[in-house]
Amino acid sequence: MINIAEPGSFAWRVFHERHPVMIERLCAAHPFGPDVRDELDALLRESTAGVVEPLRDDAPDHDAWSAWTAERIGRPWSEAPFLWAESYFFRKLLAATGFFAPGPWRGVDPFAPMKRAELANAATGETLKALDNLRELDEAERDAAVVQAAVWGNQADLAFQLSTDAGNTGAGLVAGRSEDFWSLFDGSGPVHLVADNAAGELAADLVLVDHLLTTGRAPRVVLHVKPSPYYVSDATPTDVLEVLNHLAKSSGMAGEVGHRIRESLRDGRIEVRAHPFFCAPLDFGDLPEDLRDEFASAAVTIVKGDLNYRRLVGDRHWPATMPFADAVSHFPGPVAALRVLKSEVVVGLDAGTASALDAGGEPWRTNGSRALIQTCPGG
C-alpha cells in the first residue's frame, strides 16, 4: 500500500508541494475571509505534520466519512494510505471553504475558476477546432483519433499541472492500441464511462460518447461523474453542463457534437449519474452493490484517468509486469482503462518496455509523458 510518509516520494510531494500551491491559488481566486483562510492553513498543517482530526460539519455524507475515518482518527497522516489521505484531504478542504455550511460559500465549487479558465483557454480551443479534421478520416482512422483524444485528454488535469510540465506527450503509449479498445464493443448493451477531469478532458470524453452512439457501438451510455468537487478538476454534473454548453456554442464539428449530446440526454440515450462512491476513499474492490450490479450488466465500462486507474487496480507498488487482467479480476464486467501516467502505479507492461523505461532515467510513471490503453473482456 502506498502511503505519504517517505520524504521526497511522489505521494509526499503531493501533500508537501502540490497542496500548498493549490490552496494559494484557491485563495487568489476567491475573496475568502480570514476564517476560511485560517481553516485552509490549519488543514495544510494537519495533513503535513499532524494527526487525523474528525470532521466538524453535519453534511449529508458525515456519517459515511465517520465510518471511513474511525480507525485513523488521532493517528499521524503520514501513516495513512495515499488514496485514503488524498480523498479525506479534499473532503476536509470542501468543509474548510464552507461548501456544506450555511453562508455565502455554500455549494460553491472552489475549483470552478480554474476549470472555466482551462475550458476557455487557447489550447482547448485549438483541440475543439481540430475535431473538424475527423471528417477527412476514414472509419478506422476516425476510431483511432477519437480514442487517442480521450486518452491524451487526461493530461488536462489541473492538479497535475500544479507540479509538472503537462505539455510533454513524450513517446506516447506504453501499452495497448485503439484497436484493442474498439474490439470490446459490439453494440449489445449499455456502455458506462467513469469520467475523470472536467473542461478539456470531459469535452474529449463527450466526443467519445457521441462516437459510441453514432457508430452503433453503444445503444445507450451512462456517464458517471463526481457528486461534489474533488481533486481540483474532477468532473461534476455542473461541469457536464458547462462543457456541453461550451461545445454547443462552438462552430464546426464541436458544435455538432454538443447538439447531438444534448439531444441524446433528452431522449435518454445518455444518462448522467453522480454516485457517492466516486468521492469515497475506496478502490473499486469495494464497489457498493448497486454500482457493482450496474457494471456487471454493462457491455463495457470505460474507466478514465489516473485516479480511477489507481482505484481500479489498487493503489500499491505492483510489479509493472503484473497482468492487467489479474489486477482487475475483481471487476464485475468488461473494462477498458484510458490513462495518462501521473502517479507511480502501473501494471500490464511487457518486461522489455518496463526495463527500457526504467533505464531511461526519467520519472516516466509520474511526469505525464506516457499513456496506456488497457482492456479486459471479463468473465
C-alpha positions as CSV (number, residue, x, y, z in Angstrom):
1,M,0.0,0.0,0.0
2,I,1.4,3.4,-1.0
3,N,1.5,6.0,1.8
4,I,2.6,9.6,2.2
5,A,5.4,9.1,4.8
6,E,8.6,8.9,2.8
7,P,10.1,12.4,2.2
8,G,10.7,13.1,-1.4
9,S,8.4,10.3,-2.7
10,F,5.7,11.2,-5.2
11,A,2.9,10.9,-2.6
12,W,4.9,13.0,-0.1
13,R,5.4,15.7,-2.7
14,V,1.7,15.9,-3.4
15,F,1.0,16.8,0.2
16,H,4.0,19.0,0.8
17,E,4.4,20.7,-2.5
18,R,1.3,20.4,-4.7
19,H,-1.3,21.1,-2.0
20,P,0.2,24.3,-0.7
21,V,0.3,25.7,-4.3
22,M,-3.3,24.7,-4.9
23,I,-4.5,26.4,-1.7
24,E,-2.6,29.5,-2.6
25,R,-4.4,29.6,-5.9
26,L,-7.7,29.0,-4.3
27,C,-7.2,32.0,-2.0
28,A,-6.1,34.1,-5.0
29,A,-9.2,33.1,-7.0
30,H,-11.8,33.7,-4.2
31,P,-12.3,36.6,-1.7
32,F,-12.3,34.2,1.2
33,G,-12.4,35.9,4.6
34,P,-9.9,35.2,7.4
35,D,-12.0,32.4,8.8
36,V,-11.8,30.3,5.6
37,R,-8.1,31.1,5.0
38,D,-7.3,30.1,8.6
39,E,-9.2,26.8,8.1
40,L,-7.2,26.1,4.9
41,D,-3.9,26.9,6.7
42,A,-4.9,24.6,9.5
43,L,-5.7,21.8,7.0
44,L,-2.2,22.1,5.5
45,R,-0.6,21.9,8.9
46,E,-2.7,19.0,10.0
47,S,-2.2,17.0,6.8
48,T,1.6,17.5,6.6
49,A,2.7,17.4,10.2
50,G,-0.3,16.5,12.4
51,V,-2.8,13.7,13.2
52,V,-6.0,12.9,11.5
53,E,-8.8,15.1,13.0
54,P,-12.5,14.3,12.7
55,L,-14.9,16.3,10.6
56,R,-16.7,19.1,12.4
57,D,-19.6,19.5,10.0
58,D,-23.1,18.0,9.6
59,A,-23.0,17.5,5.8
60,P,-25.1,14.6,4.4
61,D,-22.0,12.4,4.0
62,H,-20.8,13.0,7.6
63,D,-21.9,9.5,8.9
64,A,-20.3,7.7,6.0
65,W,-17.0,9.6,6.4
66,S,-17.1,8.9,10.2
67,A,-17.1,5.2,9.4
68,W,-14.3,5.5,6.8
69,T,-12.1,7.5,9.2
70,A,-12.9,5.9,12.6
71,E,-9.7,3.8,12.8
72,R,-7.5,6.7,11.7
73,I,-8.6,9.5,14.0
74,G,-5.7,10.6,16.2
75,R,-3.1,8.8,14.1
76,P,-0.5,10.6,12.0
77,W,-1.5,11.5,8.5
78,S,1.9,10.1,7.4
79,E,0.7,6.6,8.3
80,A,-2.4,6.9,6.0
81,P,-2.6,5.2,2.6
82,F,-2.1,7.7,-0.2
83,L,-5.5,7.2,-1.8
84,W,-7.4,7.5,1.5
85,A,-5.4,10.6,2.6
86,E,-6.0,12.4,-0.7
87,S,-9.7,11.7,-0.5
88,Y,-10.0,12.9,3.1
89,F,-7.9,16.0,2.3
90,F,-10.3,17.1,-0.4
91,R,-13.4,16.3,1.8
92,K,-11.9,18.5,4.6
93,L,-11.0,21.2,2.1
94,L,-14.6,21.5,1.0
95,A,-15.7,21.8,4.6
96,A,-13.0,24.5,5.2
97,T,-14.3,26.6,2.3
98,G,-17.8,26.5,3.6
99,F,-19.2,24.2,0.9
100,F,-21.5,22.4,3.3
101,A,-22.3,25.2,5.7
102,P,-24.9,28.0,5.6
103,G,-23.4,31.1,4.2
104,P,-22.1,32.7,1.0
105,W,-19.8,29.8,0.0
106,R,-22.4,27.0,0.4
107,G,-22.4,24.8,-2.6
108,V,-19.8,26.9,-4.4
109,D,-17.2,24.8,-6.2
110,P,-13.9,26.3,-5.1
111,F,-12.2,24.9,-8.2
112,A,-14.7,26.4,-10.7
113,P,-12.5,29.4,-11.8
114,M,-9.6,27.0,-12.6
115,K,-11.9,24.7,-14.6
116,R,-13.5,27.5,-16.5
117,A,-10.1,29.0,-17.4
118,E,-8.9,25.7,-18.7
119,L,-12.1,25.2,-20.8
120,A,-11.7,28.7,-22.3
121,N,-8.0,28.6,-23.0
122,A,-6.4,28.6,-26.4
123,A,-5.2,25.0,-26.2
124,T,-8.8,23.8,-25.6
125,G,-10.0,26.0,-28.5
126,E,-7.4,24.5,-30.9
127,T,-8.3,21.0,-29.8
128,L,-12.0,21.6,-30.5
129,K,-11.2,23.2,-33.8
130,A,-9.2,20.1,-34.7
131,L,-12.3,18.0,-34.5
132,D,-13.2,19.3,-38.0
133,N,-10.4,17.1,-39.3
134,L,-12.4,14.0,-38.3
135,R,-14.5,14.4,-41.5
136,E,-11.4,13.8,-43.6
137,L,-10.5,10.5,-42.0
138,D,-11.7,7.0,-43.0
139,E,-13.6,4.9,-40.4
140,A,-10.5,3.2,-38.9
141,E,-8.6,6.5,-38.7
142,R,-11.5,8.2,-37.0
143,D,-11.8,5.4,-34.5
144,A,-8.2,5.8,-33.6
145,A,-8.3,9.6,-33.4
146,V,-11.3,9.6,-31.1
147,V,-9.6,7.2,-28.7
148,Q,-6.3,9.0,-28.8
149,A,-8.1,12.2,-27.9
150,A,-9.8,10.6,-25.0
151,V,-6.5,9.1,-23.7
152,W,-4.4,12.3,-24.0
153,G,-7.3,14.5,-22.9
154,N,-6.4,13.1,-19.5
155,Q,-3.3,15.4,-19.5
156,A,-5.8,18.2,-19.0
157,D,-5.6,17.7,-15.2
158,L,-5.3,20.9,-13.2
159,A,-4.0,19.2,-10.1
160,F,-1.3,17.6,-12.2
161,Q,-0.4,20.9,-13.8
162,L,0.3,22.4,-10.4
163,S,3.5,20.4,-10.1
164,T,4.8,19.4,-13.5
165,D,5.0,20.4,-17.1
166,A,2.0,18.7,-18.6
167,G,2.7,19.7,-22.2
168,N,5.1,16.9,-23.0
169,T,3.4,13.8,-24.5
170,G,6.7,12.0,-24.8
171,A,6.9,8.8,-26.7
172,G,3.2,8.0,-26.3
173,L,1.6,4.8,-25.4
174,V,3.4,2.2,-23.2
175,A,0.6,-0.4,-23.5
176,G,-2.3,-1.1,-25.8
177,R,-3.8,0.2,-29.1
178,S,-7.0,1.8,-30.2
179,E,-7.9,-1.5,-31.9
180,D,-7.8,-3.3,-28.5
181,F,-10.2,-0.7,-27.2
182,W,-12.7,-1.0,-30.0
183,S,-12.6,-4.8,-30.0
184,L,-14.7,-4.8,-26.8
185,F,-17.7,-3.1,-28.3
186,D,-20.5,-4.9,-30.2
187,G,-23.5,-2.7,-29.6
188,S,-25.2,-5.2,-27.5
189,G,-25.8,-3.2,-24.3
190,P,-25.2,0.0,-22.4
191,V,-21.7,1.4,-22.0
192,H,-20.7,3.1,-18.8
193,L,-18.0,5.7,-18.8
194,V,-16.4,6.7,-15.4
195,A,-15.2,10.2,-16.1
196,D,-12.2,11.9,-14.6
197,N,-11.5,15.6,-15.2
198,A,-13.7,18.4,-16.3
199,A,-13.1,21.0,-19.1
200,G,-10.9,19.8,-21.9
201,E,-10.8,16.1,-20.9
202,L,-14.6,16.0,-20.4
203,A,-15.0,17.5,-23.9
204,A,-12.9,14.7,-25.3
205,D,-15.0,12.2,-23.3
206,L,-18.2,13.6,-24.8
207,V,-16.7,13.3,-28.3
208,L,-16.0,9.6,-27.5
209,V,-19.6,9.2,-26.1
210,D,-21.0,10.7,-29.3
211,H,-18.8,8.4,-31.4
212,L,-20.0,5.4,-29.5
213,L,-23.7,6.3,-30.2
214,T,-23.3,7.4,-33.8
215,T,-21.3,4.3,-34.8
216,G,-23.8,2.0,-33.1
217,R,-21.2,0.7,-30.7
218,A,-23.5,1.6,-27.8
219,P,-27.3,1.9,-27.8
220,R,-27.0,3.9,-24.5
221,V,-24.2,5.5,-22.4
222,V,-24.2,6.1,-18.7
223,L,-21.7,8.9,-17.7
224,H,-20.5,8.7,-14.1
225,V,-19.2,11.9,-12.5
226,K,-18.4,13.1,-9.0
227,P,-21.3,14.2,-6.8
228,S,-19.2,17.1,-5.4
229,P,-16.0,19.0,-6.2
230,Y,-13.0,16.7,-5.8
231,Y,-9.3,16.5,-6.7
232,V,-9.3,20.1,-8.2
233,S,-10.6,19.4,-11.7
234,D,-12.7,16.2,-11.4
235,A,-16.0,16.5,-13.3
236,T,-19.3,17.1,-11.5
237,P,-22.8,17.3,-13.1
238,T,-22.4,21.1,-13.2
239,D,-19.2,20.6,-15.2
240,V,-21.0,18.4,-17.7
241,L,-23.4,21.3,-18.3
242,E,-20.6,23.8,-18.6
243,V,-18.7,21.7,-21.2
244,L,-21.9,20.8,-23.1
245,N,-22.8,24.4,-23.4
246,H,-19.3,25.3,-24.5
247,L,-19.4,22.6,-27.2
248,A,-22.9,23.6,-28.4
249,K,-21.8,27.2,-28.8
250,S,-18.7,26.2,-30.8
251,S,-18.5,26.1,-34.6
252,G,-17.9,23.1,-36.8
253,M,-17.8,19.6,-35.5
254,A,-17.5,20.6,-31.9
255,G,-20.9,22.3,-32.1
256,E,-22.5,19.4,-33.9
257,V,-21.2,17.0,-31.2
258,G,-22.6,19.4,-28.5
259,H,-26.1,19.4,-30.1
260,R,-26.1,15.7,-30.5
261,I,-25.1,15.1,-26.9
262,R,-27.9,17.4,-25.8
263,E,-30.5,15.6,-27.8
264,S,-29.2,12.2,-26.5
265,L,-29.5,13.4,-23.0
266,R,-33.1,14.5,-23.7
267,D,-34.1,11.1,-25.3
268,G,-32.4,9.0,-22.6
269,R,-29.6,7.6,-24.7
270,I,-27.1,9.4,-22.4
271,E,-27.7,9.4,-18.6
272,V,-25.5,11.3,-16.1
273,R,-25.1,9.9,-12.7
274,A,-23.2,11.0,-9.6
275,H,-22.9,8.1,-7.1
276,P,-21.5,9.0,-3.7
277,F,-18.9,6.2,-4.1
278,F,-16.9,8.3,-6.5
279,C,-15.9,10.7,-3.7
280,A,-15.2,7.9,-1.3
281,P,-11.7,6.9,-0.1
282,L,-12.2,3.4,-1.5
283,D,-11.0,1.5,-4.5
284,F,-13.1,-0.5,-7.0
285,G,-12.7,-3.6,-5.0
286,D,-15.1,-2.1,-2.5
287,L,-17.9,-1.2,-5.0
288,P,-21.3,-0.9,-3.4
289,E,-23.8,-3.5,-4.5
290,D,-25.8,-1.1,-6.7
291,L,-22.8,0.1,-8.7
292,R,-21.4,-3.5,-8.9
293,D,-24.7,-4.6,-10.4
294,E,-24.7,-1.8,-12.9
295,F,-21.1,-2.5,-14.1
296,A,-21.9,-6.2,-14.2
297,S,-24.8,-5.5,-16.7
298,A,-22.7,-3.1,-18.8
299,A,-21.4,-4.2,-22.2
300,V,-18.2,-2.3,-21.3
301,T,-17.2,0.1,-18.6
302,I,-14.6,2.7,-19.6
303,V,-12.5,4.0,-16.7
304,K,-10.8,7.3,-17.4
305,G,-7.8,8.9,-15.8
306,D,-5.1,8.3,-13.3
307,L,-7.1,8.4,-10.0
308,N,-9.7,6.0,-11.4
309,Y,-6.9,3.7,-12.6
310,R,-5.4,3.7,-9.1
311,R,-8.8,2.7,-7.7
312,L,-9.3,0.1,-10.4
313,V,-6.0,-1.8,-10.0
314,G,-5.3,-0.9,-6.4
315,D,-3.0,1.9,-5.2
316,R,0.0,-0.3,-4.5
317,H,3.6,-0.8,-5.7
318,W,2.6,-3.6,-8.1
319,P,5.3,-5.0,-10.4
320,A,4.8,-3.2,-13.7
321,T,4.6,-6.5,-15.5
322,M,1.7,-7.8,-13.4
323,P,-1.0,-8.7,-16.0
324,F,-3.8,-6.1,-16.2
325,A,-6.4,-8.9,-16.2
326,D,-5.1,-10.2,-12.8
327,A,-5.2,-6.7,-11.3
328,V,-8.8,-6.1,-12.4
329,S,-10.1,-9.7,-11.8
330,H,-12.4,-8.3,-9.1
331,F,-14.2,-6.1,-11.6
332,P,-17.7,-7.4,-12.4
333,G,-17.6,-7.0,-16.2
334,P,-15.6,-6.0,-19.3
335,V,-13.5,-2.9,-18.6
336,A,-11.2,-0.6,-20.5
337,A,-8.8,1.9,-18.9
338,L,-7.7,5.0,-20.7
339,R,-5.0,6.9,-18.7
340,V,-2.0,9.2,-18.8
341,L,0.5,8.1,-16.2
342,K,0.7,10.7,-13.4
343,S,1.3,8.5,-10.3
344,E,3.5,5.5,-9.5
345,V,1.0,2.7,-10.0
346,V,1.1,0.8,-13.3
347,V,0.5,-2.8,-14.4
348,G,0.3,-4.6,-17.6
349,L,3.5,-3.7,-19.3
350,D,5.7,-6.2,-21.1
351,A,9.1,-6.8,-19.5
352,G,11.1,-5.1,-22.3
353,T,9.0,-1.9,-22.2
354,A,9.3,-1.7,-18.4
355,S,13.0,-2.3,-18.4
356,A,13.7,0.3,-21.1
357,L,11.6,2.9,-19.4
358,D,13.3,2.4,-16.0
359,A,16.7,2.5,-17.7
360,G,15.9,5.9,-19.3
361,G,16.3,7.7,-16.1
362,E,13.2,9.9,-16.3
363,P,10.2,9.8,-13.9
364,W,8.0,8.2,-16.6
365,R,5.4,7.0,-14.1
366,T,4.6,10.4,-12.8
367,N,5.5,13.1,-15.4
368,G,2.6,12.7,-17.8
369,S,4.7,11.8,-20.7
370,R,3.3,8.3,-21.2
371,A,-0.2,6.8,-21.5
372,L,-1.9,3.5,-21.8
373,I,-4.9,1.7,-23.2
374,Q,-5.7,-1.5,-21.3
375,T,-8.6,-3.8,-21.7
376,C,-10.1,-6.9,-20.1
377,P,-13.1,-8.7,-21.6
378,G,-14.1,-10.0,-18.2
379,G,-15.7,-13.3,-17.3
